[in-house]
């Protein structure tokens, strides 16, 4: 349940940016662990990559790429907000960040299918 | 105003023995055309419970004293029409968020104004009455920036809308920082170094998360988020300039 004073587009953009950042922070150790397999154990990275070709894993990767893209575009939006002359089109930029993230992640999903 | 026969269901926060604790009390209020939230609160106080405490003065959106939470959102009640905020014939009225409650709908505004002082939201004159007036043209870029921030009526709606204020007791808040931005752009002011120092510290402008609730709810349609972004740019530029001189 979102409190009434938070029900506006730019608070939701903030919340999405923060939640995606936290989710990526949780994901990063797993990411580095998988990368370390290439250095530490012969053949285990190849086994993992074969396992990751499963449709469900590809769908999870779509989610990860969406998180990465929304955090990237949302970060660009915030840096523009803070370092460029003020623009009244803040909601438009937040909408572009969301649309761009769906475009990038859906492109990945379609190419993986 | 003329009564149209409808009855509004109003739930009003009432303080208990401890001002911050309490409960909601329900009232039924006749609906009128062009009725504001302040009209409703006044009707309850005048017709149903004279012990209800609330604060107002001008009734025309100039003094900034009548702000309350209405259905969970901060509003200036004297200029908020009931029909704009009514949800299924119901309205819940509470004291402003993020401020201590004195009684019922009256909040203690001291923490709000203390932060204006902490943010150096005070004019530091550089001339006496014997000097000539400062000549500042209306199209001066700094004057234009100050103009955008200067119409604040101190209603604390932005302060109540801000989640950073709610979670960080040291945060100066959007109104104080907006005031600071108007003074940063005042060529007559002589206190800029102390001002930038005050807003660069913990609790200053860099604590803002740009959620933009302040801008969304400001009844005077000011943009404290833009003011705070301006302060962020100013403090960072000042830091680099100091680095060059060090």
Interface residues (C-beta under 8 A of the other chain):
Chain A: X3 X4 X5 X6 X8 X10 X11 X14 X18 X78 X81 X82 X83 X86 X90
Chain B: X71 X72 X73 X74 X97 X160 X161 X163 X209 X210 X211 X212 X213 X216 X217 X223 X225 X226 X229 X230 X232 X233
